[in-house]
Amino acid sequence: MNSNALSALERASGHQQRFVSSFEKYFAELAGDLDGSRLGRFPPRCLELLAELSLRGGKRIRIALLHEAAHLVTEEEVPGLLEAALSLELLHSHALILDDIIDDSPLRRGGLSTYYAYREDLPENPQAAMGLAMMAGDLAGFLALRVLLQAELPADRKQAMIDVQLGVTTDTVIGQILDIERDVTSSADESLLETVCEYKTTRYSILAPLRLGLLAAGEDLAEHEESLRRYATLAGISGQMRDDYLDLFGDPDITGKPVGADLRAGRLTYLVRELLAATDADEHNTVKSALGSPDCTPRTIDRIRDIAYRHEVHNHLQSAIDRYAEAASAEAASWRRHWREEAVAFFEQLPSWNTRRTR
């Protein structure tokens, strides 16, 4: 990792660490705020599981993007960033819970997924377990908007930020629908993969934090919208490809999920598409038989990984990751003509870090 990428990583880490204590405080106060404890046993348990998932970690890259976007405009303290950060991470928890229900995934961030935690709570009532997990996901999504509505900001600025999150909330659900379409389609072309990536990664993981940070700092987005979208798209595809790469080639102790989770879930990812295109008939059948099979054994996943190495799939995908990251960095470099150097450098460096991250 070069020194510039390390600098971006250190700055991102600082934003993330400061946010964690605020997120912990938010959940500590939330139970009393909602007064769920007097309503029964299930509401407090829902809040407990939502807090557990939300506080277990993750990259928190949205938090860094949000703060650095505001710093593009000013180095002063910017009101509304905490509420925007809480909103972004709550919406992310919403998406993770839905993903794990759809994929029947037992693990998330090194612990039980919300869905499987409820299945352990209610082993004799799987339908109720699924329903409660869905409600936990819905609650996270609604809280994401509520926290912005309660922010103490000028009315026009608050409304602009809420409009961004309302759009992103819709996009996230559309992304889930497209994700399922991709995985039940016999062959996903590049256009569909990029559309899924746009709705599930680009819009809410990159573009929304950029917009929210700039709006909180009082910037007019109209002049910059096209460039922000280009950066988000390029960085989003690079980041999604890296996620796909880590699913097969990553260390589960670091990623927090088992190797081959995407294969078992039947996800036609960038990596799977590359793998299917590179293999001969027998190898192709091996990969296809593992797709969507929750009973696929670790031995089969090891064999598929060996096939991928033999066909240089890891190198081909990494080369594509690097190309998109370099293009995103070049787009960010163009921002120097109207924004602060230090923050521009962060966005320029960040894609390089993303190409070699391990989780």
Secondary structure, 3 states (H helix, E strand, C coil): CCHHHHHHHHHHHHHHHHHHHHHHHHHHHHHHHHCHHHHCCHHHHHHHHHHHHHHCCCCCHHHHHHHHHHHCCCCCCCCCHHHHHHHHHHHHHHHHHHHHHHHCCCEECCEECHHHHHHHHCCCCHHHHHHHHHHHHHHHHHHHHHHHHCCCCCHHHHHHHHHHHHHHHHHHHHHHHHHHHHHHCCCCCHHHHHHHHHHHHHHHHHHHHHHHHHHHCCCCCHHHHHHHHHHHHHHHHHHHHHHHHHHHHCCHHHHCCCCCHHHHHCCCCHHHHHHHHHCCHHHHHHHHHHCCCCCCCHHHHHHHHHHHHHCCHHHHHHHHHHHHHHHHHHHHHHHHHCCCHHHHHHHHHHHHHHCCCCC
